[in-house]
């Protein structure tokens, strides 16, 4: 059973910079894909002729909570239009995907798993009482087809079997019929066992495989937490075991695993696919809710405040397919792609560089993050992610005003009609913790007994200091709290408008190549860093006006280029000898620096 449960979008609302970030998302690709992108606008899911598999469900998975969190009536109506159409095409036997009856055996039922999950999201946001019956019929049909042998899991459905358990758990809690557990057992039996793939994770291959595919692995981390209860198994924390192996052999400074598009080792010039960022975030949200272990929330913050904003343009109209830790240019490679299994344009900012899956799927990251800020159990509420937000229920109101992670001060306003226990998760890196001016030990949580009828105002503060974190190959990364810092590289942007395969790219959703116009071949001279807060502007993770910077001392070195390329720095510097005098530069948060050097030597 989950230690913590999620509030709905009617009960939890974003404030401050988080609300502004969601507004930017609604004004960008996420809020407009259904107006111009053929795979959404003309999808087979709503009776059109375009994509009838994962792209509409992917998009709805983020668009729906985004609409309800912002209380945007137009977006809510557009979401309902899609859900209404999907429901209207559901067959009598419960089959819901846009696929002819005689082609079901060859239709990858990953789409069944995904749309079932999306329908639970829609119900939790809208309360639409049609939805439980639609999910019931969808899963009962899935069960019947799998049991009869008319279909079986293969390809994506085989490697993402656990995604179905979001809907399975929903239906089991509501109906509790024996076939639901039997469906769970069949999916587990036919699904892939990632523990059998571990040896493949230790040495990167220039070969595409499902069991090293980075998005599958990001999803996989939550599989035991989602499935163990209904399967009647004890929870073994297999996620930590698998996470540690992936991190040892494929880590990045911002909590990702390299994967362009399959696992790619420890090199700072290999990429990570955007879909995996969104899915890894969702896995950590589910893992924290199930276990209550703070480590998952800290890993989530690392992704949300660094990896995710870094790979999307300030206006959220364009995105990369893959991001790199040391990324000095985003230009098409003229010859062989640097990436192991991705194209030469995968790191461009655009509408759908490389593949369009990320165009649809990145939309879930910020809304689901916002829905994870506060959680509850029988008589307790926890502030899991201390970012600006509030909850309103029939018996309580909690408002958090803060600029975290850019500042470390938190003011809670609490009104209670019933007594409850209020818990604030305190990050492990927090130092000199105070509550209303009084010093407290950092035990990982602060606990407050809130009595019926009382109003509380609680101010919590803590300190964080910049430090160097070692990375492979003798390199280092500057960190402060949940934020990773990089040397920003100023970019010359070249816009490209064109049409390919019937999909038009035009401003603001055109393609951009970024070329460096400032120095990047530096090494740190010392580990003395000065943090400077500049305040949050209209774009929280602005590439032009970051909310905070670090002043660092560096010297230029002859870093060199990767063999065969003129727009990729070498994996490691070719020389550590300084070739300039010491100078002071500003480091930007990783999420603000679209071109950057993140892993650097200390000389």
C-alpha positions as a printed NumPy array, in Angstrom:
array([[  0.   ,   0.   ,   0.   ],
       [  1.172,   3.511,  -0.768],
       [  2.559,   5.408,   2.184],
       [  1.33 ,   8.627,   0.581],
       [ -1.599,   9.401,  -1.719],
       [ -1.916,  12.138,  -4.325],
       [ -4.288,  15.066,  -4.232],
       [ -6.364,  15.841,  -7.31 ],
       [ -5.942,  18.859,  -9.568],
       [ -9.06 ,  20.325,  -7.946],
       [ -7.392,  20.265,  -4.531],
       [ -3.812,  21.236,  -5.367],
       [ -2.785,  24.351,  -7.256],
       [  0.599,  25.742,  -8.334],
       [  1.697,  29.19 ,  -7.207],
       [  4.592,  31.519,  -7.95 ],
       [  7.257,  30.386, -10.395],
       [  5.721,  26.914, -10.744],
       [  2.407,  28.348, -11.924],
       [  4.267,  30.612, -14.337],
       [  6.175,  27.622, -15.714],
       [  2.897,  25.804, -16.355],
       [  1.5  ,  28.908, -18.047],
       [  4.518,  29.006, -20.367],
       [  3.911,  25.353, -21.164],
       [  0.253,  26.027, -21.95 ],
       [  1.272,  28.903, -24.22 ],
       [  3.798,  26.694, -26.047],
       [  3.759,  23.291, -27.723],
       [  1.798,  21.494, -25.009],
       [ -1.169,  23.802, -25.211],
       [ -1.265,  24.01 , -28.99 ],
       [ -0.277,  20.671, -30.555],
       [ -3.905,  19.816, -31.308],
       [ -4.183,  22.949, -33.446],
       [ -1.44 ,  22.196, -35.966],
       [  0.486,  18.938, -35.445],
       [ -1.073,  16.297, -37.732],
       [ -0.403,  13.381, -35.378],
       [ -2.641,  15.052, -32.788],
       [ -4.905,  17.245, -34.907],
       [ -5.766,  14.51 , -37.402],
       [ -5.158,  11.422, -35.296],
       [ -6.958,   8.14 , -35.89 ],
       [ -7.938,   8.298, -32.2  ],
       [-10.48 ,  10.99 , -33.136],
       [-11.42 ,   9.629, -36.559],
       [ -8.569,  11.041, -38.643],
       [ -5.913,   9.326, -40.724],
       [ -2.717,  10.094, -38.827],
       [ -1.037,   8.32 , -35.923],
       [ -3.296,   5.896, -34.076],
       [ -0.898,   4.586, -31.492],
       [  0.966,   6.436, -28.688],
       [  1.033,  10.109, -29.611],
       [ -2.464,  11.264, -28.652],
       [ -2.381,   9.323, -25.339],
       [  1.106,  10.673, -24.622],
       [ -0.059,  14.237, -25.236],
       [ -3.241,  13.873, -23.198],
       [ -1.24 ,  12.455, -20.291],
       [  0.224,  15.931, -19.777],
       [ -2.353,  18.178, -21.429],
       [ -5.186,  17.021, -19.163],
       [ -3.558,  17.791, -15.779],
       [ -2.06 ,  20.978, -17.236],
       [ -5.542,  22.184, -18.212],
       [ -7.066,  21.414, -14.817],
       [ -4.172,  22.751, -12.738],
       [ -4.444,  26.082, -14.569],
       [ -8.266,  25.956, -14.554],
       [ -8.12 ,  26.806, -18.254],
       [-11.672,  26.299, -19.518],
       [-10.677,  26.247, -23.19 ],
       [ -8.057,  23.554, -22.611],
       [-10.455,  21.566, -20.42 ],
       [-13.027,  21.628, -23.214],
       [-10.442,  20.532, -25.782],
       [ -9.342,  17.661, -23.556],
       [-12.97 ,  16.561, -23.197],
       [-13.375,  16.669, -26.978],
       [-10.578,  14.125, -27.342],
       [-11.813,  11.911, -24.508],
       [-15.366,  12.011, -25.918],
       [-14.097,  10.939, -29.329],
       [-11.965,   8.127, -27.899],
       [-14.912,   6.831, -25.875],
       [-17.243,   7.048, -28.867],
       [-14.994,   4.737, -30.88 ],
       [-14.753,   2.076, -28.158],
       [-16.048,  -1.25 , -29.553],
       [-18.819,  -3.296, -28.   ],
       [-16.3  ,  -5.819, -26.666],
       [-14.266,  -3.036, -24.996],
       [-11.417,  -2.657, -27.524],
       [-10.556,   1.036, -27.521],
       [ -7.579,   1.605, -29.859],
       [ -7.966,   2.744, -33.498],
       [ -7.171,  -0.632, -35.05 ],
       [ -9.256,  -2.91 , -37.272],
       [-10.505,  -6.053, -35.544],
       [ -8.528,  -8.378, -37.826],
       [ -5.27 ,  -6.526, -37.087],
       [ -5.354,  -6.678, -33.294],
       [ -2.826,  -9.519, -33.12 ],
       [ -0.192,  -7.353, -34.809],
       [ -1.098,  -4.122, -33.005],
       [  1.398,  -3.352, -30.229],
       [ -0.831,  -3.071, -27.163],
       [  1.481,  -0.584, -25.48 ],
       [ -1.232,   1.807, -26.686],
       [ -3.853,  -0.079, -24.639],
       [ -1.666,   0.204, -21.554],
       [ -1.063,   3.91 , -22.135],
       [ -4.631,   4.999, -22.895],
       [ -5.83 ,   3.103, -19.805],
       [ -3.418,   5.126, -17.681],
       [ -4.488,   8.367, -19.36 ],
       [ -8.144,   7.651, -18.663],
       [ -7.359,   7.325, -14.946],
       [ -5.625,  10.711, -15.111],
       [ -8.693,  12.193, -16.783],
       [-11.014,  10.754, -14.134],
       [ -8.862,  12.074, -11.289],
       [ -8.928,  15.549, -12.862],
       [-12.492,  15.704, -14.165],
       [-14.478,  13.303, -11.973],
       [-16.277,  12.209, -15.168],
       [-18.3  ,   9.178, -14.005],
       [-18.283,   7.609, -17.47 ],
       [-14.587,   6.863, -17.151],
       [-14.455,   3.976, -14.644],
       [-16.762,   1.922, -16.862],
       [-14.657,   2.744, -19.944],
       [-11.48 ,   1.638, -18.174],
       [-13.238,  -1.477, -16.863],
       [-14.346,  -2.509, -20.35 ],
       [-10.918,  -1.722, -21.818],
       [ -9.046,  -3.86 , -19.298],
       [-11.646,  -6.668, -19.311],
       [-11.246,  -6.852, -23.099],
       [ -7.458,  -6.839, -22.716],
       [ -7.778,  -9.7  , -20.23 ],
       [-10.082, -11.696, -22.541],
       [ -7.825, -11.308, -25.573],
       [ -4.654, -12.193, -23.647],
       [ -6.27 , -15.177, -21.926],
       [ -7.609, -16.555, -25.202],
       [ -4.222, -16.205, -26.889],
       [ -5.642, -14.003, -29.649],
       [ -3.057, -11.377, -28.683],
       [  0.153, -11.444, -26.67 ],
       [  2.695,  -8.924, -25.454],
       [  5.527,  -8.056, -27.807],
       [  7.894,  -5.154, -28.475],
       [  6.925,  -2.026, -26.5  ],
       [  3.985,  -3.633, -24.718],
       [  6.227,  -6.453, -23.489],
       [  8.807,  -4.04 , -22.096],
       [  6.247,  -1.614, -20.599],
       [  3.774,  -4.131, -19.145],
       [  3.853,  -2.462, -15.711],
       [  2.437,   0.796, -17.061],
       [ -0.955,  -0.946, -17.177],
       [ -0.923,  -1.189, -13.38 ],
       [ -1.879,   2.465, -12.912],
       [ -5.289,   1.531, -14.383],
       [ -5.294,  -2.008, -12.938],
       [ -4.885,  -0.664,  -9.403],
       [ -7.629,   1.886, -10.063],
       [-10.062,  -0.789, -11.263],
       [ -9.097,  -3.292,  -8.579],
       [ -9.753,  -0.76 ,  -5.835],
       [-13.127,   0.092,  -7.358],
       [-14.402,  -3.364,  -8.361],
       [-12.055,  -5.992,  -6.893],
       [-13.086,  -8.748,  -9.319],
       [-10.861, -11.858,  -9.637],
       [-10.064, -11.318, -13.329],
       [ -8.23 ,  -8.071, -12.504],
       [ -5.567,  -9.906, -10.51 ],
       [ -5.408, -12.572, -13.212],
       [ -4.762,  -9.867, -15.815],
       [ -1.976,  -8.507, -13.616],
       [ -0.418, -11.964, -13.39 ],
       [ -0.601, -12.494, -17.164],
       [  1.081,  -9.171, -17.855],
       [  3.838,  -9.931, -15.371],
       [  4.353, -13.391, -16.905],
       [  4.499, -12.147, -20.499],
       [  6.393,  -8.961, -19.673],
       [ 10.148,  -8.463, -19.696],
       [ 12.225,  -9.04 , -16.57 ],
       [ 14.813,  -6.253, -16.48 ],
       [ 16.892,  -8.024, -13.853],
       [ 17.895, -10.401, -16.623],
       [ 19.342,  -7.52 , -18.688],
       [ 21.767,  -6.107, -16.129],
       [ 24.948,  -7.295, -17.844],
       [ 23.916,  -5.384, -20.972],
       [ 23.904,  -2.134, -18.983],
       [ 27.575,  -2.281, -18.054],
       [ 29.066,  -1.705, -21.501],
       [ 27.419,   0.597, -24.049],
       [ 26.66 ,  -0.878, -27.464],
       [ 26.047,   0.821, -30.785],
       [ 22.978,  -1.35 , -31.085],
       [ 19.281,  -0.688, -30.539],
       [ 17.642,  -2.975, -27.963],
       [ 14.402,  -2.822, -25.959],
       [ 16.165,  -3.857, -22.735],
       [ 18.722,  -1.045, -22.935],
       [ 16.284,   1.544, -24.29 ],
       [ 16.512,   4.555, -22.016],
       [ 12.785,   5.37 , -21.907],
       [ 11.89 ,   1.787, -21.024],
       [ 14.443,   1.925, -18.217],
       [ 13.104,   5.22 , -16.885],
       [  9.623,   3.7  , -16.751],
       [ 10.854,   0.4  , -15.341],
       [ 12.07 ,   1.843, -12.045],
       [  8.523,   2.1  , -10.661],
       [  7.407,  -1.361, -11.816],
       [  7.667,  -3.159,  -8.473],
       [  6.002,  -0.306,  -6.57 ],
       [  3.049,  -0.357,  -8.972],
       [  2.611,  -4.11 ,  -9.2  ],
       [  3.707,  -5.866,  -6.005],
       [  0.544,  -5.339,  -3.95 ],
       [ -1.957,  -6.761,  -6.43 ],
       [  0.448,  -9.582,  -7.297],
       [  0.705, -10.43 ,  -3.613],
       [  4.472,  -9.94 ,  -3.488],
       [  6.6  ,  -8.285,  -0.822],
       [  8.242,  -5.033,  -1.836],
       [ 12.015,  -5.623,  -2.15 ],
       [ 13.185,  -2.155,  -3.289],
       [ 14.42 ,  -3.628,  -6.56 ],
       [ 14.295,  -0.075,  -7.936],
       [ 17.272,   0.96 ,  -5.812],
       [ 19.261,  -2.107,  -6.858],
       [ 18.647,  -1.472, -10.575],
       [ 19.069,   2.298, -10.24 ],
       [ 22.482,   1.897,  -8.644],
       [ 23.73 ,  -0.321, -11.468],
       [ 22.453,   2.087, -14.109],
       [ 24.021,   5.015, -12.272],
       [ 27.391,   3.296, -11.886],
       [ 27.785,   2.617, -15.591],
       [ 25.646,   5.3  , -17.312],
       [ 25.231,   8.312, -15.006],
       [ 25.1  ,  12.038, -15.732],
       [ 25.567,  14.967, -13.285],
       [ 21.831,  15.754, -13.344],
       [ 20.503,  12.372, -12.278],
       [ 19.81 ,  10.995, -15.738],
       [ 21.187,   7.88 , -17.346],
       [ 22.763,   8.416, -20.746],
       [ 20.719,   7.004, -23.58 ],
       [ 20.865,   8.19 , -27.166],
       [ 18.655,   6.254, -27.57 ],
       [ 19.951,   3.218, -25.693],
       [ 22.369,   3.192, -22.757],
       [ 25.517,   5.102, -23.697],
       [ 28.022,   4.882, -20.839],
       [ 29.621,   7.669, -18.809],
       [ 30.819,  10.033, -21.512],
       [ 29.723,  13.679, -21.037],
       [ 29.185,  14.025, -24.789],
       [ 26.621,  11.225, -25.115],
       [ 22.982,  12.218, -24.958],
       [ 19.816,  11.399, -23.04 ],
       [ 16.382,  11.262, -24.642],
       [ 13.773,  13.73 , -23.376],
       [ 11.056,  11.063, -23.018],
       [ 13.225,   9.354, -20.438],
       [ 13.468,  12.561, -18.375],
       [  9.669,  12.802, -18.153],
       [  9.272,   9.096, -17.427],
       [ 12.053,   8.984, -14.841],
       [ 10.405,  11.911, -13.055],
       [  7.086,  10.065, -12.996],
       [  8.775,   6.914, -11.691],
       [ 10.337,   8.863,  -8.827],
       [  6.958,  10.415,  -7.977],
       [  5.419,   6.949,  -7.794],
       [  8.34 ,   5.553,  -5.806],
       [  8.18 ,   8.331,  -3.231],
       [  4.416,   7.926,  -2.885],
       [  4.753,   4.168,  -2.352],
       [  7.789,   4.104,  -0.062],
       [  7.904,   7.55 ,   1.522],
       [ 11.687,   7.436,   1.107],
       [ 13.175,  10.902,   0.719],
       [ 15.866,   9.752,  -1.718],
       [ 13.295,   9.448,  -4.505],
       [ 12.06 ,  13.012,  -3.958],
       [ 15.642,  14.311,  -4.051],
       [ 16.293,  12.445,  -7.292],
       [ 13.082,  13.931,  -8.674],
       [ 14.179,  17.462,  -7.784],
       [ 17.516,  16.93 ,  -9.516],
       [ 15.744,  16.033, -12.768],
       [ 13.024,  18.663, -12.506],
       [ 15.316,  21.615, -11.749],
       [ 18.098,  20.664, -14.189],
       [ 17.606,  18.02 , -16.853],
       [ 14.054,  18.872, -17.835],
       [ 14.262,  22.665, -18.357],
       [ 17.674,  22.332, -20.029],
       [ 16.333,  20.428, -23.   ],
       [ 13.374,  22.722, -23.766],
       [ 13.512,  26.269, -25.101],
       [ 12.593,  29.159, -22.809],
       [  9.184,  29.577, -24.478],
       [  8.557,  25.792, -24.521],
       [  7.79 ,  25.889, -28.245],
       [ 10.781,  23.701, -29.139],
       [ 12.734,  20.895, -27.524],
       [ 15.644,  18.558, -28.091],
       [ 15.357,  14.813, -28.519],
       [ 18.639,  14.322, -26.655],
       [ 20.609,  16.586, -24.311],
       [ 24.319,  16.343, -23.518],
       [ 26.15 ,  17.206, -20.316],
       [ 28.958,  18.936, -22.225],
       [ 27.079,  20.452, -25.163],
       [ 28.998,  23.17 , -26.962],
       [ 26.823,  23.193, -30.098],
       [ 23.497,  21.914, -31.376],
       [ 24.278,  21.601, -35.068],
       [ 23.566,  18.814, -37.538],
       [ 26.553,  16.521, -37.876],
       [ 27.694,  16.649, -41.506],
       [ 28.781,  13.01 , -41.524],
       [ 28.414,  10.153, -39.072],
       [ 26.157,  10.842, -36.088],
       [ 27.94 ,  11.146, -32.755],
       [ 25.05 ,   9.362, -31.089],
       [ 24.96 ,   5.602, -30.804],
       [ 21.479,   5.017, -32.239],
       [ 20.092,   8.532, -32.897],
       [ 20.234,  10.714, -35.984],
       [ 22.514,  13.692, -36.565],
       [ 19.721,  16.149, -35.714],
       [ 18.596,  14.607, -32.418],
       [ 20.128,  17.429, -30.342],
       [ 18.598,  20.303, -32.333],
       [ 15.817,  22.346, -30.79 ],
       [ 12.679,  21.878, -32.865],
       [  9.167,  20.525, -33.277],
       [ 10.095,  16.846, -33.537],
       [ 13.861,  16.334, -33.916],
       [ 14.736,  12.66 , -34.54 ],
       [ 11.279,  11.26 , -33.555],
       [  8.022,  12.879, -32.478],
       [  7.426,  10.735, -29.385],
       [  9.096,  13.345, -27.168],
       [  6.983,  16.093, -28.765],
       [  3.93 ,  14.418, -27.301],
       [  5.36 ,  12.89 , -24.13 ],
       [  7.402,  15.705, -22.566],
       [  4.114,  17.418, -21.658],
       [  3.511,  15.273, -18.567],
       [  6.635,  16.306, -16.634],
       [  5.744,  19.675, -15.088],
       [  2.014,  18.985, -14.454],
       [  2.668,  15.669, -12.671],
       [  5.495,  17.275, -10.727],
       [  3.036,  19.96 ,  -9.584],
       [  0.556,  17.267,  -8.521],
       [  3.242,  15.688,  -6.333],
       [  4.024,  18.744,  -4.216],
       [  1.669,  17.742,  -1.374],
       [  0.52 ,  14.203,  -0.507],
       [ -1.57 ,  12.7  ,   2.277],
       [ -2.421,   9.551,   4.199],
       [ -5.076,   8.848,   6.843],
       [ -4.284,  11.709,   9.194],
       [ -1.146,  13.328,   7.798],
       [ -0.14 ,  15.668,   5.014],
       [  3.405,  15.892,   3.69 ],
       [  4.976,  18.648,   1.678],
       [  7.034,  16.321,  -0.506],
       [  8.35 ,  18.932,  -2.944],
       [  8.762,  22.368,  -1.327],
       [  7.876,  24.52 ,  -4.333],
       [  5.203,  27.249,  -4.398],
       [  1.761,  25.635,  -4.24 ],
       [ -1.345,  25.242,  -2.12 ],
       [ -3.98 ,  22.664,  -1.243],
       [ -7.619,  23.3  ,  -0.449],
       [ -9.856,  20.53 ,   0.857],
       [-13.058,  20.484,   2.872],
       [-11.132,  20.419,   6.146],
       [ -7.795,  22.091,   5.51 ],
       [ -5.926,  24.788,   3.642],
       [ -2.142,  24.881,   3.264],
       [ -0.286,  27.496,   1.284],
       [  3.455,  27.469,   0.646],
       [  5.18 ,  30.657,  -0.46 ],
       [  8.772,  30.131,  -1.577],
       [ 11.234,  30.609,  -4.412],
       [ 12.861,  27.226,  -3.83 ],
       [ 15.105,  25.862,  -5.35 ],
       [ 16.52 ,  29.314,  -6.075],
       [ 16.14 ,  30.404,  -2.43 ],
       [ 15.84 ,  28.385,   0.78 ],
       [ 13.09 ,  30.153,   2.72 ],
       [  9.598,  28.627,   3.088],
       [  6.486,  30.21 ,   4.587],
       [  3.469,  27.986,   5.289],
       [  0.021,  29.317,   6.063],
       [ -2.238,  26.622,   7.508],
       [ -5.92 ,  26.63 ,   8.435],
       [ -7.522,  23.45 ,   9.8  ],
       [-11.099,  22.41 ,  10.518],
       [ -9.847,  19.045,  11.744],
       [ -6.633,  18.067,  13.517],
       [ -3.89 ,  16.508,  11.431],
       [ -0.138,  15.941,  11.368],
       [  1.808,  18.13 ,   8.964],
       [  5.149,  16.847,   7.69 ],
       [  7.741,  18.833,   5.747],
       [ 10.397,  16.845,   3.919],
       [ 13.801,  18.455,   4.46 ],
       [ 16.5  ,  17.677,   1.858],
       [ 19.571,  15.798,   3.09 ],
       [ 21.824,  18.657,   1.936],
       [ 20.037,  21.284,   4.041],
       [ 22.277,  22.865,   6.692],
       [ 21.486,  25.239,   9.595],
       [ 17.765,  24.435,   9.555],
       [ 15.547,  26.856,  11.479],
       [ 11.822,  26.868,  12.246],
       [ 10.438,  30.309,  13.106],
       [ 13.994,  31.359,  13.917],
       [ 14.815,  28.403,  16.17 ],
       [ 17.535,  25.924,  15.189],
       [ 16.514,  22.36 ,  14.388],
       [ 18.473,  19.218,  13.602],
       [ 18.055,  17.968,  10.044],
       [ 16.478,  14.563,  10.591],
       [ 14.927,  14.51 ,   7.118],
       [ 11.489,  15.644,   8.258],
       [  9.889,  18.353,  10.346],
       [  6.645,  17.293,  12.017],
       [  3.924,  19.645,  13.285],
       [  0.721,  18.774,  15.169],
       [ -2.022,  20.949,  13.74 ],
       [ -5.05 ,  21.209,  16.009],
       [ -8.642,  21.715,  14.969],
       [ -9.583,  25.343,  14.407],
       [ -6.028,  26.605,  14.609],
       [ -4.303,  28.879,  12.139],
       [ -0.58 ,  28.516,  11.762],
       [  2.177,  30.435,  10.062],
       [  5.424,  28.465,   9.887],
       [  8.669,  29.801,   8.464],
       [ 11.443,  27.332,   7.659],
       [ 14.899,  28.257,   6.412],
       [ 18.056,  26.336,   5.657],
       [ 21.41 ,  26.91 ,   3.996],
       [ 23.15 ,  25.294,   1.041],
       [ 26.708,  25.796,  -0.129],
       [ 28.278,  25.231,  -3.56 ],
       [ 30.702,  22.34 ,  -3.838],
       [ 32.546,  20.256,  -6.419],
       [ 31.183,  16.787,  -7.065],
       [ 33.59 ,  14.297,  -8.693],
       [ 32.634,  12.803, -12.037],
       [ 34.286,  10.076, -14.131],
       [ 37.468,  10.689, -16.138],
       [ 38.877,  13.111, -13.565],
       [ 36.16 ,  15.707, -14.198],
       [ 33.985,  17.593, -11.708],
       [ 30.615,  19.283, -11.511],
       [ 29.598,  22.285,  -9.4  ],
       [ 26.456,  21.67 ,  -7.337],
       [ 24.465,  23.606,  -4.772],
       [ 21.472,  21.894,  -3.21 ],
       [ 19.339,  20.416,  -5.996],
       [ 20.852,  22.638,  -8.667],
       [ 23.77 ,  21.689, -10.895],
       [ 25.781,  24.518, -12.476],
       [ 27.468,  24.773, -15.862],
       [ 29.666,  27.151, -17.808],
       [ 27.105,  28.743, -20.151],
       [ 28.119,  29.022, -23.796],
       [ 26.549,  31.909, -25.669],
       [ 24.774,  30.761, -28.808],
       [ 24.119,  32.017, -32.294],
       [ 20.681,  30.676, -33.248],
       [ 19.836,  29.779, -36.849],
       [ 16.162,  29.247, -37.58 ],
       [ 15.011,  26.725, -40.186],
       [ 11.448,  26.608, -41.55 ],
       [ 10.502,  23.705, -43.827],
       [  8.088,  20.816, -44.414],
       [  8.869,  17.098, -44.126],
       [  6.472,  14.153, -44.442],
       [  3.515,  16.493, -44.448],
       [  4.563,  18.187, -41.202],
       [  5.276,  21.908, -41.399],
       [  7.902,  23.555, -39.225],
       [  7.352,  27.264, -38.963],
       [  7.916,  29.885, -36.287],
       [  7.544,  29.451, -33.356],
       [  7.68 ,  25.651, -33.768],
       [ 10.482,  25.555, -36.323],
       [ 13.956,  24.039, -35.942],
       [ 16.938,  25.845, -34.468],
       [ 20.638,  25.12 , -34.671],
       [ 22.795,  26.645, -31.923],
       [ 26.447,  27.513, -32.544],
       [ 28.908,  28.663, -29.857],
       [ 30.044,  32.296, -29.831],
       [ 31.837,  32.344, -26.477],
       [ 34.68 ,  30.406, -24.867],
       [ 34.04 ,  26.99 , -23.389],
       [ 37.447,  25.263, -23.008],
       [ 37.974,  25.974, -19.308],
       [ 39.2  ,  24.233, -16.169],
       [ 38.42 ,  25.222, -12.595],
       [ 41.342,  26.782, -10.695],
       [ 39.997,  26.163,  -7.208],
       [ 36.893,  25.081,  -5.349],
       [ 35.945,  28.514,  -4.049],
       [ 32.533,  29.526,  -5.349],
       [ 30.312,  32.532,  -4.622],
       [ 26.543,  32.185,  -5.041],
       [ 24.614,  35.254,  -6.211],
       [ 20.815,  35.395,  -6.213],
       [ 19.306,  37.582,  -8.938],
       [ 15.605,  36.873,  -8.48 ],
       [ 13.128,  34.967, -10.617],
       [ 11.931,  36.727, -13.725],
       [  9.036,  36.024, -16.07 ],
       [ 10.817,  32.886, -17.307],
       [ 11.897,  30.863, -14.254],
       [ 14.665,  28.935, -16.051],
       [ 15.674,  31.764, -18.358],
       [ 18.708,  31.225, -20.571],
       [ 19.267,  35.002, -20.659],
       [ 18.478,  36.022, -17.08 ],
       [ 19.035,  33.089, -14.714],
       [ 17.605,  33.448, -11.216],
       [ 20.979,  32.755,  -9.638],
       [ 24.593,  32.363, -10.716],
       [ 27.847,  31.158,  -9.203],
       [ 31.087,  33.093,  -9.624],
       [ 33.996,  30.74 , -10.219],
       [ 37.695,  31.052, -11.005],
       [ 38.846,  29.329, -14.201],
       [ 41.698,  29.147, -16.686],
       [ 41.577,  28.238, -20.331],
       [ 43.026,  24.894, -21.405],
       [ 43.496,  23.17 , -24.735],
       [ 40.439,  20.946, -24.443],
       [ 40.21 ,  19.918, -28.083],
       [ 37.457,  18.36 , -30.19 ],
       [ 36.217,  14.81 , -30.392],
       [ 37.943,  12.983, -33.214],
       [ 36.108,  13.625, -36.481],
       [ 34.001,  16.563, -35.258],
       [ 34.309,  20.343, -35.187],
       [ 31.263,  20.993, -33.   ],
       [ 31.726,  18.454, -30.195],
       [ 34.272,  18.881, -27.405],
       [ 36.512,  15.913, -26.704],
       [ 35.263,  13.452, -24.109],
       [ 38.213,  14.465, -21.91 ],
       [ 40.608,  17.407, -22.316],
       [ 43.673,  16.693, -24.404],
       [ 45.761,  18.822, -22.033],
       [ 45.374,  20.151, -18.496],
       [ 48.101,  22.797, -18.914],
       [ 46.649,  26.298, -18.464],
       [ 47.024,  28.599, -21.47 ],
       [ 45.639,  31.783, -19.891],
       [ 45.642,  33.769, -16.709],
       [ 43.062,  33.094, -14.035],
       [ 39.704,  34.773, -14.667],
       [ 36.318,  34.898, -12.985],
       [ 33.266,  33.717, -14.881],
       [ 29.613,  33.152, -14.06 ],
       [ 28.169,  29.672, -13.938],
       [ 24.483,  29.265, -14.799],
       [ 22.067,  26.646, -13.506],
       [ 22.234,  23.661, -15.862],
       [ 18.547,  24.095, -16.665],
       [ 19.19 ,  27.64 , -17.926],
       [ 22.234,  26.88 , -20.099],
       [ 21.176,  25.487, -23.477],
       [ 24.827,  25.288, -24.537],
       [ 27.094,  24.397, -21.627],
       [ 30.12 ,  22.725, -20.134],
       [ 29.081,  20.833, -17.007],
       [ 31.852,  18.3  , -16.385],
       [ 35.261,  19.982, -16.146],
       [ 38.713,  19.357, -14.653],
       [ 40.127,  21.034, -11.548],
       [ 43.727,  22.169, -12.044]])
